[in-house]
Amino acid sequence: MTNLLDILKEADLRVFFTDQFKTVAAREVIDRATLQKRLILTLYGLGTNTGLKRISAGEHGESYKDLLYIRRKFIYKDNLRNAIAEVANVIMDSRRQEIWGEGTTYTCVNCLTIAPGLTFAGIAPC
């Protein structure tokens, strides 16, 4: 069985969605590799409802304070929307028309329907 953490890491290696997360602070001093690792761990902890304290108990070298800092300074609604749009657009661009047909709309679990070429940013769930 594939671990969700592995899926997040692989998606970031292919799409670089963590580049969409910009700090709200005046400057950013964390190197990109460390930031990427902490972002993925923080997104995993929040997305699975495991929590940052439990994630920080793992053997990866990141503390609770490090993950909390990432949540406070990097994870905001606009950053999340941009990252989701980045991943969704790559998925939609890579679909094979010989299998799925030439449909002009896409639908996901949240009842969002958009035309090809548009992004999910700014569209509210039904």
Sequence and secondary structure as in RCSB ss.txt:
>XXXX:A:sequence
MTNLLDILKEADLRVFFTDQFKTVAAREVIDRATLQKRLILTLYGLGTNTGLKRISAGEHGESYKDLLYIRRKFI
YKDNLRNAIAEVANVIMDSRRQEIWGEGTTYTCVNCLTIAPGLTFAGIAPC
>XXXX:A:secstr
   HHHHHHHHHHHH GGGG   SSS   S HHHHHHHHHHHHHHHHTT  HHHHHTSTTS  HHHHHHHHHHH 
 HHHHHHHHHHHHHHHHHT  HHHH   S EE TT  EE TT  STT    
